[in-house]
Structure formats: C-alpha cells, structure tokens
Amino acid sequence: MKFHNVRIVYFSGTGCTRLVAETFRNQLLETGHTTTIVELRHDMTHDESDYDLLVLCFPVYACNAPQIVITYVKGSQVVHHIPVALISVSAGGEMTPNLACRTSIKKELTRKGFAIHYEKMLVMPSNWVIATKPCLAALLLRILPKKIRPVRLEATKTYNQ
Ligand SMILES: Cc1cc2nc3c(=O)[nH]c(=O)nc-3n(C[C@H](O)[C@H](O)[C@H](O)COP(=O)(O)O)c2cc1C
C-alpha cells in the first residue's frame, strides 16, 4: 500500500526550497505516485482537491516558518487525519536556534486535523546574513537528489508497508 495522491505545497524566497520540492516531486513521479505541486503565493486561493499525503516545505526564517506558510495553514479547511510530511530548509540545519522552527506550524496543522507523519530539516545554501561559500553551495545542490531519496522513502512510508 502507498499514498496515491501526494500534494506538495511549498514557499521559497530564493529558490532553495523550490529545488527541494521539485526534486521531491520528480522522485515521487518516478516511483509512480500521483503528485501535484503548489507554490504558496500571497494572492492564491485554496485548492481543496483530494490528496492523501501533504508534503509541506518551507525555508526557516528567524527560527520559524515564514508567515505566509502559517497563514496558509490557518486558512485551510479542517481535514480528517491527513498525514503531513514537514520539510524545513535552512542554512544552519538542526542547531539550537532552529530547533523549534516547526513547532508553531505543527500546532496549526494539528488544529486543522492534520497528523504529523514525518519531519525533517534539510540544509541548503544561506540567503541571509552570511552567504554560503560558492563551492559548498554547489556541493549542497549537487548532492540534493541523494539526500532527498531516504527522506522521500521515509515520508511516503505507510503503516501497512
Ligand atoms: C529573513 C530570513 C531569515 C532566515 N532565518 C534563518 C534562521 O533562523 N536559521 C537558518 O538556519 N537560516 C535562516 N535563513 C536562511 C534560509 O533558511 C536558507 O538560506 C534557505 O536555504 C532559504 O531557502 P529559500 O531560497 O527557499 O528561501 C533565513 C533567511 C531569510 C531570508
């Protein structure tokens, strides 16, 4: 058994999270999942089409989810236990100031009836205060598909597998 309809929703300021979301989408399509991908914008309306797994990807901004992501979840309809894979993207990774970056969004998702199924932090180049050195940034982009593979496998694992 596997998830049939995966909906990827993402926000990206400068493209790092977009690359994560698109790589995820491409690997899901290769493994036979039906996948839709939606970029969050301020003027968008909610599309409530059917899906059985939500993959929500966002960059860490000031140790939290960006406001547009929180607003999106607050505005979504109440669902009945739809699993969510939560992927945060940051320059610093899973380190002290970032540790609570998924807490507020998890609270909002739970309030709406979503079930947190999986969560993961992925390190991508920095677009804030201190730039990542170009050689490291290039490496982070090059190894991204390899890093996504186990994340995708875990995120799409169902209880009956
Ligand atoms: C306003 C702002 C705040 C940020 N705050 C953090 C932070 O608290 N911790 C961190 O590790 N990275 C932080 N970053 C860096 C981004 O999370 C990181 O560069 C990410 O790869 C950007 O993804 P994007 O291109 O999809 O926006 C911040 C970036 C911006 C623009």
The ligand as an SDF file (V2000), in Angstrom:
LIG
                    3D

 31 33  0  0  0  0  0  0  0  0999 V2000
   14.6370   36.5880    6.5770 C   0  0  0  0  0  0  0  0  0  0  0  0
   15.4360   35.3130    6.6620 C   0  0  0  0  0  0  0  0  0  0  0  0
   15.6180   34.6890    7.8800 C   0  0  0  0  0  0  0  0  0  0  0  0
   16.3540   33.4870    7.9640 C   0  0  0  0  0  0  0  0  0  0  0  0
   16.4850   32.8700    9.1720 N   0  0  0  0  0  0  0  0  0  0  0  0
   17.1980   31.7230    9.2650 C   0  0  0  0  0  0  0  0  0  0  0  0
   17.3210   31.0580   10.5310 C   0  0  0  0  0  0  0  0  0  0  0  0
   16.7660   31.4640   11.5520 O   0  0  0  0  0  0  0  0  0  0  0  0
   18.0760   29.9230   10.5790 N   0  0  0  0  0  0  0  0  0  0  0  0
   18.7180   29.4050    9.4470 C   0  0  0  0  0  0  0  0  0  0  0  0
   19.3930   28.3880    9.5880 O   0  0  0  0  0  0  0  0  0  0  0  0
   18.5880   30.0020    8.2380 N   0  0  0  0  0  0  0  0  0  0  0  0
   17.8460   31.1470    8.1270 C   0  0  0  0  0  0  0  0  0  0  0  0
   17.6900   31.7620    6.9050 N   0  0  0  0  0  0  0  0  0  0  0  0
   18.3310   31.1360    5.7220 C   0  0  0  0  0  0  0  0  0  0  0  0
   17.3500   30.3070    4.8930 C   0  0  0  0  0  0  0  0  0  0  0  0
   16.5360   29.4550    5.6850 O   0  0  0  0  0  0  0  0  0  0  0  0
   18.1300   29.4140    3.9020 C   0  0  0  0  0  0  0  0  0  0  0  0
   19.0760   30.1600    3.2120 O   0  0  0  0  0  0  0  0  0  0  0  0
   17.2290   28.7000    2.9000 C   0  0  0  0  0  0  0  0  0  0  0  0
   18.0420   27.8460    2.1160 O   0  0  0  0  0  0  0  0  0  0  0  0
   16.4940   29.6920    2.0030 C   0  0  0  0  0  0  0  0  0  0  0  0
   15.5350   28.9880    1.2490 O   0  0  0  0  0  0  0  0  0  0  0  0
   14.7140   29.6890    0.0660 P   0  0  0  0  0  0  0  0  0  0  0  0
   15.7050   30.0010   -1.0350 O   0  0  0  0  0  0  0  0  0  0  0  0
   13.7060   28.6750   -0.3440 O   0  0  0  0  0  0  0  0  0  0  0  0
   14.0750   30.9350    0.6300 O   0  0  0  0  0  0  0  0  0  0  0  0
   16.9320   32.9300    6.8000 C   0  0  0  0  0  0  0  0  0  0  0  0
   16.7240   33.5830    5.5670 C   0  0  0  0  0  0  0  0  0  0  0  0
   15.9910   34.7490    5.4820 C   0  0  0  0  0  0  0  0  0  0  0  0
   15.7830   35.4160    4.1410 C   0  0  0  0  0  0  0  0  0  0  0  0
  1  2  1  0
  2  3  1  0
  2 30  2  0
  3  4  2  0
  4  5  1  0
  4 28  1  0
  5  6  2  0
  6  7  1  0
  6 13  1  0
  7  8  2  0
  7  9  1  0
  9 10  1  0
 10 11  2  0
 10 12  1  0
 12 13  2  0
 13 14  1  0
 14 15  1  0
 14 28  1  0
 15 16  1  0
 16 17  1  0
 16 18  1  0
 18 19  1  0
 18 20  1  0
 20 21  1  0
 20 22  1  0
 22 23  1  0
 23 24  1  0
 24 25  2  0
 24 26  1  0
 24 27  1  0
 28 29  2  0
 29 30  1  0
 30 31  1  0
M  END
$$$$
